[in-house]
Amino acid sequence: MTSHTATKPELEQTFLSFVAGIKHHDENAISALLAPDLTHNGHQVGRQEYLDGLLKATADTQDIIVDMLIVSSQNPAVAARLIHHSRQGHQQHPEYVFVHFSQPIPKITSVRSLADEASSSPIPLSPQAPTPEQSTAVQDLASFYSDYIASINTLTMDRHFPRSCQPRLTHNDRALDIPSYIALIESSFGDIRGLRFNVVDLVADEGKQQVASRIEFTGRPVRPFRGVEPGVNGEEVKFHEHAFYFLEGGRIVRVWSVLDMDAYKRCLGRS
């Protein structure tokens, strides 16, 4: 008798049912999709504790749009960009989530979330990604992305990025050429001494040519970073970014990302 593992369509449907449960504030529907114990943003919690916190946090939610959904080709995991619409003031904000599931029956075992509360309203939806050309598609996105991050850590982007990025790409809502994109990344190395990018979660779909990454940053700020002054005692920081990438022709053409600036500020005693 062969053992069953959840398929990509099953993982996708489980996640969409989870989002629908949140949108409709359906406690029973959400609970049925959760493991008895799960991890939420690094903290171990029971099902009811997580459910109570989730329903409280989304009490004002009127609608949730699944703007991007990447289902892993290798592991029982998905990454998504959700656009939350609140009842009060018709406000919107995007949330970038990584969700892992148990096998063989997919139950949610881990949720990592970063919301961009500072986003302007209304938020433009991501354009529909074209069907990838199989002749130029990257067959091993994990290795491709590992090389991409390695070139950042070794500051060899000038040499590597023309092979991994399209001549013009979009980062969030900014259209950039490769030199401008490199300058955007390099500026962080000047602000944070010893800055290191470490990939701690990766969801990749070779069929769609899409990658989502949770990146841990470490280093010691020496200049203002995103408007936040460095610590007075040379404090080190550890914080994260959730980044989503779409590829065309075997190279990155679009990037969405959000930084956990609250965690950054806490490292400096400024929460």
C-alpha positions as CSV (number, residue, x, y, z in Angstrom):
1,M,0.0,0.0,0.0
2,T,1.5,3.3,-1.1
3,S,1.5,6.2,1.3
4,H,-0.2,9.4,0.1
5,T,1.4,12.8,0.2
6,A,-0.6,16.0,-0.3
7,T,-0.4,17.2,-3.9
8,K,0.1,20.9,-4.9
9,P,-3.6,21.3,-5.7
10,E,-4.5,19.9,-2.2
11,L,-2.1,22.3,-0.5
12,E,-3.4,25.2,-2.5
13,Q,-7.0,24.4,-1.7
14,T,-6.2,23.9,2.0
15,F,-4.6,27.4,2.1
16,L,-7.4,29.0,0.2
17,S,-9.9,27.4,2.6
18,F,-7.9,28.8,5.5
19,V,-8.0,32.3,4.0
20,A,-11.8,32.0,3.3
21,G,-12.3,30.9,7.0
22,I,-10.4,34.1,8.2
23,K,-12.4,36.3,5.8
24,H,-15.7,34.9,7.1
25,H,-14.6,34.8,10.7
26,D,-15.5,31.0,10.7
27,E,-13.8,29.6,13.8
28,N,-14.8,26.0,13.0
29,A,-13.6,26.1,9.4
30,I,-10.2,27.5,10.5
31,S,-9.8,25.1,13.4
32,A,-10.4,22.1,11.2
33,L,-7.3,23.1,9.1
34,L,-4.9,23.6,12.0
35,A,-2.6,21.0,13.6
36,P,-3.1,20.6,17.4
37,D,0.1,22.4,18.0
38,L,1.7,24.9,15.6
39,T,4.4,27.5,15.3
40,H,3.4,31.1,14.8
41,N,6.2,33.6,14.1
42,G,8.6,31.4,15.9
43,H,6.5,30.8,19.0
44,Q,5.0,27.4,19.8
45,V,1.2,27.7,20.5
46,G,-1.8,25.4,20.8
47,R,-4.5,25.4,18.2
48,Q,-7.0,27.3,20.3
49,E,-4.5,29.9,21.4
50,Y,-3.5,30.6,17.8
51,L,-7.1,30.7,16.7
52,D,-8.1,33.2,19.4
53,G,-5.2,35.5,18.4
54,L,-6.0,35.2,14.7
55,L,-9.7,36.0,15.1
56,K,-8.8,39.0,17.3
57,A,-6.2,40.3,14.9
58,T,-8.6,40.0,11.9
59,A,-11.8,41.2,13.6
60,D,-11.9,44.3,11.5
61,T,-11.2,42.4,8.2
62,Q,-13.9,42.8,5.6
63,D,-12.1,41.0,2.7
64,I,-8.9,39.3,1.9
65,I,-7.5,39.0,-1.7
66,V,-5.0,36.3,-2.5
67,D,-2.8,38.4,-4.7
68,M,0.1,35.9,-5.1
69,L,0.3,32.2,-4.2
70,I,3.4,30.1,-4.6
71,V,3.1,26.4,-3.9
72,S,6.3,24.5,-3.3
73,S,7.4,21.9,-5.8
74,Q,9.4,20.1,-3.1
75,N,7.9,20.5,0.3
76,P,4.4,20.8,1.8
77,A,4.5,24.6,2.0
78,V,3.1,27.7,0.4
79,A,3.9,31.4,0.3
80,A,1.3,34.1,-0.4
81,R,0.8,37.8,-0.6
82,L,-2.6,38.7,0.9
83,I,-4.3,42.1,0.6
84,H,-6.4,42.8,3.7
85,H,-9.3,45.2,3.4
86,S,-10.6,46.6,6.7
87,R,-14.2,47.7,7.5
88,Q,-13.0,50.8,9.3
89,G,-11.9,53.6,7.0
90,H,-11.7,51.2,3.9
91,Q,-8.0,50.7,4.6
92,Q,-5.8,48.1,2.9
93,H,-2.4,46.5,3.7
94,P,-0.5,43.6,2.3
95,E,0.6,40.6,4.3
96,Y,3.4,38.2,3.2
97,V,3.0,34.7,4.7
98,F,4.8,31.4,4.7
99,V,2.7,28.4,5.7
100,H,3.9,24.8,6.2
101,F,1.7,21.7,6.4
102,S,1.8,18.2,7.9
103,Q,1.6,15.1,5.8
104,P,-0.2,13.0,4.6
105,I,-3.3,15.0,5.5
106,P,-2.4,18.7,5.1
107,K,-2.8,20.5,8.5
108,I,-1.2,23.9,9.1
109,T,1.9,23.4,11.4
110,S,3.7,26.7,10.9
111,V,2.8,30.3,10.0
112,R,5.3,33.1,9.4
113,S,3.8,36.5,8.6
114,L,5.0,40.0,7.9
115,A,2.5,42.8,7.2
116,D,3.3,46.0,5.5
117,E,1.1,48.4,7.5
118,A,2.9,51.4,6.0
119,S,1.6,50.7,2.4
120,S,-0.4,53.3,0.7
121,S,-4.0,52.7,-0.2
122,P,-5.2,51.5,-2.7
123,I,-2.6,48.8,-3.2
124,P,-2.0,47.8,-6.9
125,L,-2.4,44.1,-7.5
126,S,0.5,42.1,-9.0
127,P,0.2,41.7,-12.8
128,Q,-0.7,38.2,-14.1
129,A,2.6,36.3,-14.6
130,P,2.9,35.0,-18.2
131,T,3.2,31.3,-18.9
132,P,6.9,30.5,-18.6
133,E,8.8,29.6,-21.8
134,Q,10.1,26.1,-21.0
135,S,13.2,26.6,-23.2
136,T,14.5,29.3,-20.9
137,A,12.9,28.2,-17.6
138,V,15.2,27.6,-14.6
139,Q,14.9,23.9,-13.7
140,D,16.4,24.2,-10.1
141,L,15.2,27.4,-8.5
142,A,16.7,26.6,-5.2
143,S,20.2,26.5,-6.7
144,F,19.5,29.6,-8.8
145,Y,18.4,31.5,-5.8
146,S,21.3,30.3,-3.6
147,D,23.7,31.6,-6.3
148,Y,21.8,34.9,-6.4
149,I,22.1,35.4,-2.6
150,A,25.8,34.3,-2.6
151,S,26.5,37.1,-5.1
152,I,24.9,39.6,-2.7
153,N,26.9,38.3,0.3
154,T,30.2,38.4,-1.6
155,L,29.3,41.7,-3.3
156,T,29.9,40.2,-6.7
157,M,26.5,41.4,-8.0
158,D,28.1,43.4,-10.9
159,R,29.3,40.1,-12.3
160,H,26.3,37.9,-11.4
161,F,23.2,40.0,-11.7
162,P,23.2,40.3,-15.5
163,R,22.8,36.5,-15.6
164,S,20.1,36.3,-12.9
165,C,18.1,39.6,-13.5
166,Q,16.4,41.0,-16.5
167,P,18.0,44.3,-17.8
168,R,14.9,46.1,-16.3
169,L,13.0,44.8,-13.3
170,T,10.4,46.1,-10.8
171,H,11.1,46.1,-7.1
172,N,7.8,46.7,-5.3
173,D,6.5,49.7,-7.2
174,R,9.8,51.0,-8.5
175,A,11.1,50.2,-12.1
176,L,14.9,49.8,-12.0
177,D,17.7,48.8,-14.2
178,I,20.4,46.4,-12.9
179,P,22.9,49.1,-11.7
180,S,20.1,50.8,-9.8
181,Y,18.9,47.5,-8.3
182,I,22.5,46.7,-7.2
183,A,22.9,50.2,-5.7
184,L,19.7,49.7,-3.7
185,I,21.1,46.5,-2.2
186,E,24.6,47.8,-1.7
187,S,23.4,50.8,0.3
188,S,22.3,48.4,3.1
189,F,25.9,47.2,3.4
190,G,27.1,50.7,4.0
191,D,24.4,51.2,6.7
192,I,24.9,47.9,8.5
193,R,28.5,46.7,9.0
194,G,29.0,43.0,8.4
195,L,25.6,42.6,6.9
196,R,24.8,39.0,6.0
197,F,21.9,37.5,4.1
198,N,20.8,34.1,5.3
199,V,17.9,32.2,3.7
200,V,15.8,30.5,6.4
201,D,12.8,29.5,4.4
202,L,12.3,29.0,0.6
203,V,9.2,28.2,-1.4
204,A,9.9,27.6,-5.1
205,D,7.6,26.6,-8.0
206,E,9.6,25.7,-11.1
207,G,6.4,25.4,-13.1
208,K,5.4,29.0,-12.5
209,Q,9.0,30.2,-12.2
210,Q,8.2,31.9,-8.9
211,V,10.2,32.0,-5.6
212,A,9.4,33.2,-2.1
213,S,12.2,33.6,0.5
214,R,12.4,34.5,4.1
215,I,15.7,36.1,4.7
216,E,17.4,36.7,8.0
217,F,19.7,39.7,8.2
218,T,22.5,40.1,10.8
219,G,25.0,42.9,11.3
220,R,25.9,46.0,13.3
221,P,24.3,49.3,12.1
222,V,26.7,52.2,11.7
223,R,24.5,54.6,9.8
224,P,20.7,55.3,9.7
225,F,18.9,52.5,8.0
226,R,15.4,53.1,6.6
227,G,15.4,56.3,8.8
228,V,16.3,54.5,12.0
229,E,19.5,55.7,13.7
230,P,22.1,53.1,14.8
231,G,22.3,52.1,18.5
232,V,24.4,54.2,20.8
233,N,26.3,51.2,22.1
234,G,27.0,49.5,18.7
235,E,24.1,47.0,19.1
236,E,23.9,44.2,16.6
237,V,20.6,43.4,14.8
238,K,18.8,40.4,13.6
239,F,15.6,40.9,11.5
240,H,13.9,39.4,8.5
241,E,12.5,40.1,5.1
242,H,9.9,38.3,3.1
243,A,10.6,38.5,-0.6
244,F,8.8,37.2,-3.6
245,Y,10.3,36.9,-7.1
246,F,8.9,36.2,-10.6
247,L,11.2,35.1,-13.4
248,E,10.9,35.5,-17.1
249,G,13.3,34.1,-19.6
250,G,15.2,32.4,-16.8
251,R,15.9,35.8,-15.0
252,I,14.2,37.8,-12.2
253,V,11.9,40.4,-13.6
254,R,9.8,41.4,-10.5
255,V,10.4,41.5,-6.8
256,W,8.1,42.2,-3.9
257,S,9.5,42.5,-0.4
258,V,8.7,43.7,3.1
259,L,11.2,44.2,6.0
260,D,10.4,43.5,9.7
261,M,11.4,47.0,10.9
262,D,9.7,46.4,14.2
263,A,12.2,43.6,15.0
264,Y,15.0,45.9,13.8
265,K,14.0,48.6,16.1
266,R,13.6,46.2,19.1
267,C,17.2,45.1,18.6
268,L,18.2,48.8,19.1
269,G,15.9,49.2,22.1
270,R,13.5,51.4,20.1
271,S,10.3,49.3,19.9
